[in-house]
Amino acid sequence: MSEPVQATSIQNDEAELARMGYKQELKRDLGLLQNFGVSFSIISVITGIPSLFATGLNTGGPAVMVWGWVVVSTFTMLVGLAMAEICSAHPTSGGPYFWAAMLSDPGGAALTSWITGWFNLLGQVAVTTGISFACATFLSTVCTFKTGFVPNEKTQIGVYAAVLFTQGMINTFGVRILHILNNISVWWHALGTFSLVVAVLAKAPTHQSGDFVFRTFIDGTGGWGERASPAYVAVIGILMAQYTLTGFDASAHMTEETRNAAMSGSLGIIMAIGVSALLGWYLLLGLLFSIQDLDATLHSATGQPVAQIFLDTVGEDGAIVLMVIVIGAMFMCGTFSITSNSRMMYAFARDGGLPGSKFFAHVDARWRSPIRTVWLACTLSFILGLPSLGSQVAFSAATSIATIGLYTSYGIPIALRVIYHRKFTRGPFHLGRWSFPVAVAAVGWIVFITIVFVLPQVNPVSSETLNYSIVAVGIVIVYSVGFWIASARKWFTGPVKQIAAEEKGVDILDVEKVA
């Protein structure tokens, strides 16, 4: 793109942002590839699949993992298409919570925006937790190779804190090179996944049969009754796929930093889901065909079935190389998750939705980045990850929280799009006559998975095996609704027209709104 054309594009983007009531404060230097790259890096099939591979093997096994991926990918694409249409009409960093306000009836706009914002924040924090905690876990695991090192809870906490701190520092001082890292991340994920699968398939002493990969069902949950067990286990077994295909709202949160945002943000969402769906199925098949001993893989001394597959196929030296590929992808995924998380928090604070809004709605003049929300994201993610130490069940619960939080925040504006479809003003990307049925199907799927992922995952249910996602979700519901009734309804009006307020001499964050 020539400089005059690029300048015109940026001017048009800034004019569109001004129409929505906001000033251009973030640096707008991302193109379509970079916008796509953020969502693609956060979805990160090479992060999500290895992270929950053990969960997948125990809740349905290969058959549910393979065919569940196909089903989940199809419905996730419908969700993405519905979101892309809305993103094109309202390209702003607020993403779902801003959309909820714009698509709602004026009388309920503030409440729907408030609820959506808090669910999106919960999901953003939880998905960063899942990604960075998995990175720390795999890093600890690879350190056991050839060393005899045995990680414990203290070392795990230290590694987890170090991972989050490093990712936070990159988001603080490395903003100017984030788009370079973004390009590296896209190629790292694509070529890394391809190379990993080729390596394990080529070096595997034996390969599993097609019958094993496509038809084998495993119930490692403890059983839920002979009649109910297969269906129940299959349903909860789609968590691995749905958690992996999450976080693509990052393209929306990055629109204030993207050129031609009304199209690039929408295409970024769709491209990220489509490429990830194909790449993820390829990775799943490669890993499943390369399993040497199912029981040894399920009960690996490494604690990670994927690490055991690497050891069984390419040996210890080769496994270290493949683990580095996975860890590198996880680290970059977590880095960009914090980028997206911080932009959402910044936008929500800018509109007065966070406690301490005046403090957090700040963009550093030198780095053109919301540094304070970067560290808020890191801190909250660290706290949320602590219950997962030493517990695969607790880690699965954290991934459930991420999935429920984010998809609920996706579902509210899509549902409002269905309810008030006659007043929806389309952007340059739209689905035409397919818009309404796609949105209805997307809402139905989100309702389904929200119910599924609060269900118990292991039988019998005890304090150690409880799916505490329902607790975290319940806290957000009680807090957001209770605080709304007690206080927020008196002062939170939804997205604030920043420019209009400042033209009247009003600093929208001058008064601390949150008690």
SEDRENSE-253459 format. One record per residue (C-alpha): residue in one letter; residue number from 1; x, y, z. Coordinates in nm, 2 decimals. Example, Ala and Ser with C-alpha at 12.3 -4.5 7.8 and 13.67 -1.06 7.14 Angstrom:
{r "a",1,{1.23,-0.45,0.78}}
{r "s",2,{1.37,-0.11,0.71}}
end
This chain:
{r "m",1,{0.00,0.00,0.00}}
{r "s",2,{0.15,0.34,-0.10}}
{r "e",3,{0.20,0.60,0.16}}
{r "p",4,{-0.08,0.84,0.03}}
{r "v",5,{-0.33,0.55,0.01}}
{r "q",6,{-0.22,0.43,0.36}}
{r "a",7,{-0.26,0.78,0.50}}
{r "t",8,{-0.61,0.81,0.35}}
{r "s",9,{-0.70,0.47,0.50}}
{r "i",10,{-0.58,0.58,0.84}}
{r "q",11,{-0.77,0.91,0.82}}
{r "n",12,{-1.09,0.72,0.73}}
{r "d",13,{-1.03,0.48,1.02}}
{r "e",14,{-0.99,0.78,1.26}}
{r "a",15,{-1.30,0.95,1.12}}
{r "e",16,{-1.50,0.63,1.18}}
{r "l",17,{-1.36,0.60,1.54}}
{r "a",18,{-1.46,0.97,1.59}}
{r "r",19,{-1.81,0.89,1.47}}
{r "m",20,{-1.83,0.63,1.75}}
{r "g",21,{-1.72,0.90,1.99}}
{r "y",22,{-1.35,0.82,2.05}}
{r "k",23,{-1.01,0.99,1.99}}
{r "q",24,{-0.73,0.81,1.82}}
{r "e",25,{-0.49,0.74,2.11}}
{r "l",26,{-0.34,0.41,2.02}}
{r "k",27,{-0.09,0.38,1.74}}
{r "r",28,{-0.26,0.26,1.42}}
{r "d",29,{0.01,0.06,1.24}}
{r "l",30,{-0.13,-0.29,1.20}}
{r "g",31,{-0.24,-0.44,0.87}}
{r "l",32,{-0.47,-0.73,0.79}}
{r "l",33,{-0.20,-0.99,0.84}}
{r "q",34,{-0.10,-0.85,1.18}}
{r "n",35,{-0.47,-0.83,1.29}}
{r "f",36,{-0.52,-1.19,1.18}}
{r "g",37,{-0.19,-1.28,1.35}}
{r "v",38,{-0.30,-1.17,1.69}}
{r "s",39,{-0.62,-1.38,1.69}}
{r "f",40,{-0.44,-1.67,1.52}}
{r "s",41,{-0.16,-1.66,1.78}}
{r "i",42,{-0.41,-1.65,2.07}}
{r "i",43,{-0.62,-1.94,1.93}}
{r "s",44,{-0.29,-2.12,1.89}}
{r "v",45,{-0.38,-2.48,1.82}}
{r "i",46,{-0.02,-2.58,1.93}}
{r "t",47,{-0.11,-2.44,2.27}}
{r "g",48,{-0.46,-2.55,2.32}}
{r "i",49,{-0.44,-2.91,2.20}}
{r "p",50,{-0.12,-3.01,2.40}}
{r "s",51,{-0.26,-2.83,2.71}}
{r "l",52,{-0.58,-3.03,2.72}}
{r "f",53,{-0.46,-3.35,2.54}}
{r "a",54,{-0.48,-3.55,2.87}}
{r "t",55,{-0.84,-3.42,2.93}}
{r "g",56,{-0.93,-3.51,2.57}}
{r "l",57,{-0.80,-3.86,2.60}}
{r "n",58,{-0.99,-3.92,2.92}}
{r "t",59,{-1.32,-3.76,2.82}}
{r "g",60,{-1.41,-3.95,2.50}}
{r "g",61,{-1.07,-4.04,2.37}}
{r "p",62,{-0.96,-4.02,2.00}}
{r "a",63,{-1.31,-4.05,1.85}}
{r "v",64,{-1.45,-3.75,2.05}}
{r "m",65,{-1.13,-3.55,2.00}}
{r "v",66,{-1.13,-3.60,1.62}}
{r "w",67,{-1.50,-3.56,1.54}}
{r "g",68,{-1.56,-3.32,1.82}}
{r "w",69,{-1.31,-3.09,1.66}}
{r "v",70,{-1.50,-3.10,1.33}}
{r "v",71,{-1.83,-3.02,1.51}}
{r "v",72,{-1.68,-2.74,1.72}}
{r "s",73,{-1.50,-2.59,1.43}}
{r "t",74,{-1.82,-2.57,1.23}}
{r "f",75,{-2.02,-2.40,1.50}}
{r "t",76,{-1.73,-2.17,1.60}}
{r "m",77,{-1.71,-2.05,1.24}}
{r "l",78,{-2.08,-1.95,1.27}}
{r "v",79,{-2.00,-1.76,1.59}}
{r "g",80,{-1.71,-1.59,1.41}}
{r "l",81,{-1.91,-1.49,1.11}}
{r "a",82,{-2.18,-1.34,1.33}}
{r "m",83,{-1.92,-1.15,1.53}}
{r "a",84,{-1.73,-1.04,1.22}}
{r "e",85,{-2.05,-0.88,1.08}}
{r "i",86,{-2.09,-0.68,1.41}}
{r "c",87,{-1.72,-0.59,1.43}}
{r "s",88,{-1.74,-0.44,1.08}}
{r "a",89,{-2.02,-0.22,1.19}}
{r "h",90,{-1.85,-0.11,1.52}}
{r "p",91,{-1.47,-0.15,1.49}}
{r "t",92,{-1.35,-0.03,1.83}}
{r "s",93,{-1.12,-0.18,2.11}}
{r "g",94,{-1.42,-0.23,2.34}}
{r "g",95,{-1.53,-0.52,2.12}}
{r "p",96,{-1.83,-0.72,2.26}}
{r "y",97,{-1.92,-0.48,2.54}}
{r "f",98,{-1.93,-0.18,2.30}}
{r "w",99,{-2.14,-0.39,2.05}}
{r "a",100,{-2.38,-0.48,2.33}}
{r "a",101,{-2.45,-0.12,2.40}}
{r "m",102,{-2.49,-0.02,2.03}}
{r "l",103,{-2.72,-0.32,1.95}}
{r "s",104,{-2.94,-0.30,2.26}}
{r "d",105,{-3.26,-0.11,2.32}}
{r "p",106,{-3.15,0.24,2.46}}
{r "g",107,{-3.32,0.17,2.79}}
{r "g",108,{-3.11,-0.14,2.85}}
{r "a",109,{-2.79,-0.05,2.67}}
{r "a",110,{-2.59,0.03,2.99}}
{r "l",111,{-2.69,-0.29,3.17}}
{r "t",112,{-2.61,-0.52,2.87}}
{r "s",113,{-2.28,-0.34,2.81}}
{r "w",114,{-2.19,-0.37,3.18}}
{r "i",115,{-2.27,-0.75,3.20}}
{r "t",116,{-2.10,-0.82,2.87}}
{r "g",117,{-1.79,-0.63,2.97}}
{r "w",118,{-1.75,-0.82,3.29}}
{r "f",119,{-1.79,-1.16,3.12}}
{r "n",120,{-1.54,-1.06,2.85}}
{r "l",121,{-1.30,-0.95,3.12}}
{r "l",122,{-1.34,-1.28,3.30}}
{r "g",123,{-1.28,-1.48,2.99}}
{r "q",124,{-0.98,-1.26,2.89}}
{r "v",125,{-0.81,-1.31,3.22}}
{r "a",126,{-0.89,-1.68,3.23}}
{r "v",127,{-0.77,-1.75,2.88}}
{r "t",128,{-0.44,-1.58,2.96}}
{r "t",129,{-0.42,-1.79,3.27}}
{r "g",130,{-0.47,-2.11,3.08}}
{r "i",131,{-0.21,-2.02,2.81}}
{r "s",132,{0.06,-1.89,3.04}}
{r "f",133,{0.01,-2.17,3.30}}
{r "a",134,{0.04,-2.43,3.03}}
{r "c",135,{0.36,-2.26,2.91}}
{r "a",136,{0.50,-2.28,3.26}}
{r "t",137,{0.40,-2.64,3.29}}
{r "f",138,{0.56,-2.75,2.97}}
{r "l",139,{0.87,-2.55,3.05}}
{r "s",140,{0.90,-2.73,3.38}}
{r "t",141,{0.84,-3.06,3.21}}
{r "v",142,{1.12,-3.01,2.95}}
{r "c",143,{1.35,-2.92,3.23}}
{r "t",144,{1.31,-3.28,3.36}}
{r "f",145,{1.46,-3.43,3.04}}
{r "k",146,{1.82,-3.55,3.10}}
{r "t",147,{1.84,-3.36,3.43}}
{r "g",148,{1.65,-3.56,3.69}}
{r "f",149,{1.49,-3.23,3.80}}
{r "v",150,{1.15,-3.28,3.96}}
{r "p",151,{0.93,-2.97,3.97}}
{r "n",152,{0.72,-2.90,4.27}}
{r "e",153,{0.45,-2.64,4.35}}
{r "k",154,{0.71,-2.38,4.46}}
{r "t",155,{0.91,-2.41,4.14}}
{r "q",156,{0.59,-2.41,3.93}}
{r "i",157,{0.48,-2.09,4.09}}
{r "g",158,{0.81,-1.93,4.02}}
{r "v",159,{0.82,-2.04,3.66}}
{r "y",160,{0.46,-1.93,3.61}}
{r "a",161,{0.54,-1.58,3.76}}
{r "a",162,{0.85,-1.55,3.54}}
{r "v",163,{0.65,-1.64,3.23}}
{r "l",164,{0.38,-1.37,3.30}}
{r "f",165,{0.64,-1.12,3.40}}
{r "t",166,{0.84,-1.16,3.08}}
{r "q",167,{0.52,-1.14,2.87}}
{r "g",168,{0.42,-0.83,3.06}}
{r "m",169,{0.76,-0.67,3.00}}
{r "i",170,{0.73,-0.73,2.63}}
{r "n",171,{0.39,-0.57,2.62}}
{r "t",172,{0.53,-0.28,2.82}}
{r "f",173,{0.85,-0.19,2.64}}
{r "g",174,{0.83,-0.40,2.32}}
{r "v",175,{0.52,-0.25,2.17}}
{r "r",176,{0.71,-0.12,1.87}}
{r "i",177,{0.83,-0.47,1.79}}
{r "l",178,{0.50,-0.65,1.87}}
{r "h",179,{0.40,-0.64,1.51}}
{r "i",180,{0.73,-0.80,1.41}}
{r "l",181,{0.68,-1.07,1.68}}
{r "n",182,{0.33,-1.10,1.54}}
{r "n",183,{0.47,-1.20,1.20}}
{r "i",184,{0.72,-1.44,1.36}}
{r "s",185,{0.43,-1.59,1.56}}
{r "v",186,{0.22,-1.66,1.25}}
{r "w",187,{0.50,-1.85,1.08}}
{r "w",188,{0.62,-2.02,1.40}}
{r "h",189,{0.27,-2.16,1.46}}
{r "a",190,{0.22,-2.26,1.09}}
{r "l",191,{0.56,-2.41,1.02}}
{r "g",192,{0.61,-2.53,1.38}}
{r "t",193,{0.29,-2.73,1.37}}
{r "f",194,{0.37,-2.88,1.03}}
{r "s",195,{0.72,-2.97,1.13}}
{r "l",196,{0.61,-3.12,1.46}}
{r "v",197,{0.35,-3.35,1.29}}
{r "v",198,{0.59,-3.46,1.01}}
{r "a",199,{0.86,-3.54,1.27}}
{r "v",200,{0.64,-3.76,1.49}}
{r "l",201,{0.48,-3.94,1.20}}
{r "a",202,{0.81,-4.00,1.02}}
{r "k",203,{1.00,-4.12,1.33}}
{r "a",204,{0.72,-4.32,1.50}}
{r "p",205,{0.82,-4.69,1.53}}
{r "t",206,{0.46,-4.79,1.47}}
{r "h",207,{0.13,-4.61,1.38}}
{r "q",208,{-0.21,-4.65,1.53}}
{r "s",209,{-0.49,-4.78,1.30}}
{r "g",210,{-0.76,-4.56,1.15}}
{r "d",211,{-1.01,-4.75,1.36}}
{r "f",212,{-0.82,-4.64,1.68}}
{r "v",213,{-0.80,-4.28,1.57}}
{r "f",214,{-1.16,-4.24,1.44}}
{r "r",215,{-1.36,-4.48,1.65}}
{r "t",216,{-1.20,-4.55,1.98}}
{r "f",217,{-1.40,-4.41,2.28}}
{r "i",218,{-1.25,-4.38,2.62}}
{r "d",219,{-1.43,-4.29,2.95}}
{r "g",220,{-1.17,-4.20,3.21}}
{r "t",221,{-1.40,-3.98,3.41}}
{r "g",222,{-1.51,-4.25,3.66}}
{r "g",223,{-1.83,-4.33,3.48}}
{r "w",224,{-2.17,-4.17,3.50}}
{r "g",225,{-2.40,-4.47,3.46}}
{r "e",226,{-2.40,-4.71,3.16}}
{r "r",227,{-2.67,-4.54,2.96}}
{r "a",228,{-2.58,-4.18,3.03}}
{r "s",229,{-2.20,-4.22,3.03}}
{r "p",230,{-2.11,-4.22,2.66}}
{r "a",231,{-2.33,-3.92,2.57}}
{r "y",232,{-2.23,-3.72,2.88}}
{r "v",233,{-1.86,-3.79,2.83}}
{r "a",234,{-1.87,-3.70,2.46}}
{r "v",235,{-2.04,-3.37,2.54}}
{r "i",236,{-1.80,-3.26,2.81}}
{r "g",237,{-1.51,-3.40,2.59}}
{r "i",238,{-1.55,-3.11,2.34}}
{r "l",239,{-1.38,-2.88,2.59}}
{r "m",240,{-1.04,-2.93,2.44}}
{r "a",241,{-1.16,-2.82,2.09}}
{r "q",242,{-1.38,-2.53,2.21}}
{r "y",243,{-1.12,-2.39,2.45}}
{r "t",244,{-0.86,-2.40,2.18}}
{r "l",245,{-1.08,-2.22,1.93}}
{r "t",246,{-1.13,-1.92,2.16}}
{r "g",247,{-0.99,-1.57,2.18}}
{r "f",248,{-1.05,-1.46,1.82}}
{r "d",249,{-1.22,-1.14,1.96}}
{r "a",250,{-0.86,-1.02,1.98}}
{r "s",251,{-0.90,-0.90,1.62}}
{r "a",252,{-1.19,-0.67,1.74}}
{r "h",253,{-0.99,-0.54,2.04}}
{r "m",254,{-0.70,-0.45,1.80}}
{r "t",255,{-0.92,-0.26,1.55}}
{r "e",256,{-0.81,0.08,1.69}}
{r "e",257,{-0.46,-0.01,1.60}}
{r "t",258,{-0.55,-0.16,1.26}}
{r "r",259,{-0.57,0.01,0.92}}
{r "n",260,{-0.90,-0.04,0.72}}
{r "a",261,{-1.04,-0.17,1.05}}
{r "a",262,{-1.40,-0.22,0.94}}
{r "m",263,{-1.28,-0.50,0.70}}
{r "s",264,{-0.95,-0.61,0.85}}
{r "g",265,{-1.10,-0.68,1.19}}
{r "s",266,{-1.38,-0.89,1.05}}
{r "l",267,{-1.15,-1.08,0.81}}
{r "g",268,{-0.90,-1.13,1.09}}
{r "i",269,{-1.16,-1.31,1.29}}
{r "i",270,{-1.28,-1.54,1.01}}
{r "m",271,{-0.93,-1.62,0.88}}
{r "a",272,{-0.80,-1.70,1.23}}
{r "i",273,{-1.08,-1.95,1.29}}
{r "g",274,{-1.06,-2.11,0.95}}
{r "v",275,{-0.68,-2.16,0.94}}
{r "s",276,{-0.68,-2.28,1.30}}
{r "a",277,{-0.95,-2.53,1.24}}
{r "l",278,{-0.76,-2.69,0.96}}
{r "l",279,{-0.42,-2.68,1.13}}
{r "g",280,{-0.57,-2.81,1.45}}
{r "w",281,{-0.72,-3.12,1.29}}
{r "y",282,{-0.40,-3.19,1.12}}
{r "l",283,{-0.21,-3.17,1.45}}
{r "l",284,{-0.47,-3.39,1.63}}
{r "l",285,{-0.45,-3.66,1.37}}
{r "g",286,{-0.07,-3.65,1.37}}
{r "l",287,{-0.05,-3.69,1.75}}
{r "l",288,{-0.31,-3.96,1.77}}
{r "f",289,{-0.17,-4.18,1.49}}
{r "s",290,{0.18,-4.15,1.66}}
{r "i",291,{0.07,-4.28,2.00}}
{r "q",292,{0.28,-4.59,2.08}}
{r "d",293,{0.13,-4.72,2.40}}
{r "l",294,{-0.20,-4.57,2.50}}
{r "d",295,{-0.18,-4.66,2.87}}
{r "a",296,{0.18,-4.53,2.90}}
{r "t",297,{0.07,-4.21,2.72}}
{r "l",298,{-0.23,-4.16,2.95}}
{r "h",299,{-0.02,-4.22,3.27}}
{r "s",300,{0.31,-4.07,3.15}}
{r "a",301,{0.57,-3.99,3.42}}
{r "t",302,{0.61,-3.65,3.25}}
{r "g",303,{0.25,-3.57,3.34}}
{r "q",304,{0.20,-3.46,2.98}}
{r "p",305,{0.07,-3.72,2.72}}
{r "v",306,{0.21,-3.50,2.43}}
{r "a",307,{0.55,-3.50,2.59}}
{r "q",308,{0.54,-3.88,2.61}}
{r "i",309,{0.44,-3.90,2.24}}
{r "f",310,{0.75,-3.70,2.16}}
{r "l",311,{0.98,-3.92,2.37}}
{r "d",312,{0.83,-4.24,2.22}}
{r "t",313,{0.87,-4.12,1.86}}
{r "v",314,{1.18,-3.90,1.83}}
{r "g",315,{1.37,-3.98,2.14}}
{r "e",316,{1.48,-3.75,2.42}}
{r "d",317,{1.69,-3.51,2.21}}
{r "g",318,{1.42,-3.48,1.94}}
{r "a",319,{1.16,-3.44,2.22}}
{r "i",320,{1.35,-3.14,2.36}}
{r "v",321,{1.34,-2.97,2.01}}
{r "l",322,{0.97,-3.04,1.97}}
{r "m",323,{0.89,-2.91,2.32}}
{r "v",324,{1.08,-2.59,2.24}}
{r "i",325,{0.85,-2.54,1.94}}
{r "v",326,{0.55,-2.59,2.16}}
{r "i",327,{0.67,-2.37,2.44}}
{r "g",328,{0.77,-2.10,2.20}}
{r "a",329,{0.42,-2.10,2.05}}
{r "m",330,{0.26,-2.10,2.40}}
{r "f",331,{0.48,-1.81,2.51}}
{r "m",332,{0.39,-1.60,2.20}}
{r "c",333,{0.03,-1.69,2.24}}
{r "g",334,{0.03,-1.57,2.61}}
{r "t",335,{0.21,-1.25,2.51}}
{r "f",336,{-0.06,-1.16,2.26}}
{r "s",337,{-0.33,-1.27,2.49}}
{r "i",338,{-0.21,-1.01,2.74}}
{r "t",339,{-0.20,-0.76,2.45}}
{r "s",340,{-0.57,-0.82,2.37}}
{r "n",341,{-0.66,-0.84,2.74}}
{r "s",342,{-0.50,-0.50,2.82}}
{r "r",343,{-0.68,-0.33,2.53}}
{r "m",344,{-1.02,-0.46,2.64}}
{r "m",345,{-0.95,-0.35,3.00}}
{r "y",346,{-0.83,-0.01,2.88}}
{r "a",347,{-1.14,0.04,2.67}}
{r "f",348,{-1.37,-0.07,2.96}}
{r "a",349,{-1.19,0.17,3.20}}
{r "r",350,{-1.21,0.45,2.94}}
{r "d",351,{-1.59,0.41,2.97}}
{r "g",352,{-1.58,0.40,3.35}}
{r "g",353,{-1.65,0.02,3.38}}
{r "l",354,{-1.35,-0.08,3.60}}
{r "p",355,{-1.28,0.00,3.96}}
{r "g",356,{-1.01,0.27,3.94}}
{r "s",357,{-1.11,0.37,3.59}}
{r "k",358,{-0.93,0.70,3.59}}
{r "f",359,{-0.60,0.52,3.68}}
{r "f",360,{-0.64,0.23,3.43}}
{r "a",361,{-0.77,0.44,3.13}}
{r "h",362,{-0.43,0.57,3.06}}
{r "v",363,{-0.21,0.54,2.75}}
{r "d",364,{0.16,0.59,2.80}}
{r "a",365,{0.26,0.89,2.58}}
{r "r",366,{0.60,0.74,2.49}}
{r "w",367,{0.50,0.38,2.42}}
{r "r",368,{0.14,0.45,2.30}}
{r "s",369,{0.03,0.15,2.50}}
{r "p",370,{-0.21,0.10,2.80}}
{r "i",371,{0.07,-0.02,3.03}}
{r "r",372,{-0.13,-0.01,3.35}}
{r "t",373,{-0.38,-0.26,3.22}}
{r "v",374,{-0.10,-0.48,3.09}}
{r "w",375,{0.01,-0.53,3.45}}
{r "l",376,{-0.35,-0.56,3.57}}
{r "a",377,{-0.40,-0.84,3.33}}
{r "c",378,{-0.08,-1.02,3.44}}
{r "t",379,{-0.17,-0.98,3.81}}
{r "l",380,{-0.52,-1.12,3.78}}
{r "s",381,{-0.41,-1.41,3.56}}
{r "f",382,{-0.14,-1.50,3.81}}
{r "i",383,{-0.40,-1.51,4.09}}
{r "l",384,{-0.65,-1.71,3.89}}
{r "g",385,{-0.39,-1.97,3.80}}
{r "l",386,{-0.29,-2.05,4.16}}
{r "p",387,{-0.57,-2.31,4.22}}
{r "s",388,{-0.44,-2.51,3.92}}
{r "l",389,{-0.11,-2.60,4.08}}
{r "g",390,{-0.08,-2.98,4.08}}
{r "s",391,{-0.44,-3.03,3.96}}
{r "q",392,{-0.54,-3.12,3.60}}
{r "v",393,{-0.90,-3.09,3.71}}
{r "a",394,{-0.85,-2.74,3.83}}
{r "f",395,{-0.67,-2.65,3.51}}
{r "s",396,{-0.95,-2.78,3.31}}
{r "a",397,{-1.19,-2.57,3.52}}
{r "a",398,{-0.98,-2.26,3.44}}
{r "t",399,{-1.01,-2.34,3.07}}
{r "s",400,{-1.38,-2.38,3.12}}
{r "i",401,{-1.40,-2.04,3.28}}
{r "a",402,{-1.21,-1.89,2.98}}
{r "t",403,{-1.45,-2.05,2.73}}
{r "i",404,{-1.77,-1.96,2.92}}
{r "g",405,{-1.66,-1.61,2.99}}
{r "l",406,{-1.55,-1.52,2.64}}
{r "y",407,{-1.84,-1.70,2.46}}
{r "t",408,{-2.10,-1.55,2.69}}
{r "s",409,{-1.96,-1.21,2.60}}
{r "y",410,{-1.97,-1.30,2.23}}
{r "g",411,{-2.33,-1.44,2.26}}
{r "i",412,{-2.49,-1.13,2.42}}
{r "p",413,{-2.43,-0.89,2.13}}
{r "i",414,{-2.51,-1.16,1.88}}
{r "a",415,{-2.84,-1.23,2.06}}
{r "l",416,{-2.92,-0.86,2.06}}
{r "r",417,{-2.84,-0.86,1.69}}
{r "v",418,{-3.11,-1.12,1.65}}
{r "i",419,{-3.36,-0.95,1.87}}
{r "y",420,{-3.32,-0.60,1.72}}
{r "h",421,{-3.22,-0.71,1.37}}
{r "r",422,{-3.43,-0.46,1.19}}
{r "k",423,{-3.23,-0.16,1.33}}
{r "f",424,{-2.89,-0.31,1.27}}
{r "t",425,{-2.68,-0.09,1.04}}
{r "r",426,{-2.43,-0.31,0.85}}
{r "g",427,{-2.07,-0.24,0.79}}
{r "p",428,{-1.87,-0.32,0.48}}
{r "f",429,{-1.86,-0.69,0.58}}
{r "h",430,{-2.20,-0.85,0.60}}
{r "l",431,{-2.36,-1.19,0.54}}
{r "g",432,{-2.67,-1.07,0.34}}
{r "r",433,{-2.97,-1.31,0.37}}
{r "w",434,{-2.76,-1.55,0.58}}
{r "s",435,{-2.70,-1.30,0.85}}
{r "f",436,{-3.01,-1.38,1.07}}
{r "p",437,{-2.99,-1.77,1.05}}
{r "v",438,{-2.62,-1.76,1.12}}
{r "a",439,{-2.67,-1.54,1.42}}
{r "v",440,{-2.95,-1.76,1.56}}
{r "a",441,{-2.73,-2.08,1.52}}
{r "a",442,{-2.44,-1.90,1.69}}
{r "v",443,{-2.65,-1.80,1.99}}
{r "g",444,{-2.79,-2.16,2.02}}
{r "w",445,{-2.44,-2.31,2.02}}
{r "i",446,{-2.31,-2.06,2.28}}
{r "v",447,{-2.61,-2.14,2.52}}
{r "f",448,{-2.53,-2.51,2.48}}
{r "i",449,{-2.16,-2.49,2.56}}
{r "t",450,{-2.22,-2.25,2.85}}
{r "i",451,{-2.43,-2.52,3.01}}
{r "v",452,{-2.20,-2.81,2.92}}
{r "f",453,{-1.88,-2.66,3.06}}
{r "v",454,{-2.01,-2.60,3.42}}
{r "l",455,{-2.10,-2.97,3.45}}
{r "p",456,{-1.88,-3.20,3.66}}
{r "q",457,{-1.59,-3.36,3.46}}
{r "v",458,{-1.49,-3.64,3.70}}
{r "n",459,{-1.70,-3.88,3.91}}
{r "p",460,{-1.74,-3.89,4.20}}
{r "v",461,{-1.75,-3.52,4.27}}
{r "s",462,{-1.55,-3.40,4.57}}
{r "s",463,{-1.38,-3.08,4.68}}
{r "e",464,{-1.07,-3.19,4.48}}
{r "t",465,{-1.26,-3.28,4.16}}
{r "l",466,{-1.52,-3.00,4.16}}
{r "n",467,{-1.55,-2.81,3.84}}
{r "y",468,{-1.51,-2.47,4.01}}
{r "s",469,{-1.58,-2.28,3.68}}
{r "i",470,{-1.94,-2.25,3.81}}
{r "v",471,{-1.80,-2.07,4.12}}
{r "a",472,{-1.60,-1.82,3.92}}
{r "v",473,{-1.89,-1.76,3.68}}
{r "g",474,{-2.13,-1.73,3.97}}
{r "i",475,{-1.90,-1.47,4.13}}
{r "v",476,{-1.90,-1.26,3.82}}
{r "i",477,{-2.28,-1.28,3.78}}
{r "v",478,{-2.33,-1.19,4.15}}
{r "y",479,{-2.08,-0.91,4.14}}
{r "s",480,{-2.19,-0.76,3.81}}
{r "v",481,{-2.56,-0.78,3.88}}
{r "g",482,{-2.53,-0.70,4.25}}
{r "f",483,{-2.30,-0.40,4.19}}
{r "w",484,{-2.53,-0.28,3.91}}
{r "i",485,{-2.83,-0.28,4.14}}
{r "a",486,{-2.64,-0.13,4.44}}
{r "s",487,{-2.44,0.14,4.26}}
{r "a",488,{-2.34,0.11,3.89}}
{r "r",489,{-2.69,0.18,3.75}}
{r "k",490,{-2.67,0.53,3.90}}
{r "w",491,{-2.35,0.63,3.70}}
{r "f",492,{-2.25,0.37,3.44}}
{r "t",493,{-2.41,0.48,3.11}}
{r "g",494,{-2.23,0.24,2.88}}
{r "p",495,{-1.97,0.35,2.63}}
{r "v",496,{-1.90,0.72,2.68}}
{r "k",497,{-1.88,0.96,2.39}}
{r "q",498,{-1.53,1.08,2.47}}
{r "i",499,{-1.50,1.35,2.21}}
{r "a",500,{-1.84,1.50,2.28}}
{r "a",501,{-1.77,1.51,2.65}}
{r "e",502,{-1.43,1.68,2.60}}
{r "e",503,{-1.58,1.94,2.37}}
{r "k",504,{-1.80,2.04,2.66}}
{r "g",505,{-1.49,2.06,2.88}}
{r "v",506,{-1.58,1.74,3.07}}
{r "d",507,{-1.30,1.49,3.16}}
{r "i",508,{-1.49,1.17,3.15}}
{r "l",509,{-1.26,1.01,3.41}}
{r "d",510,{-1.22,1.32,3.63}}
{r "v",511,{-1.46,1.18,3.89}}
{r "e",512,{-1.39,0.84,4.04}}
{r "k",513,{-1.71,0.67,3.96}}
{r "v",514,{-1.66,0.34,4.15}}
{r "a",515,{-1.70,0.34,4.52}}
end
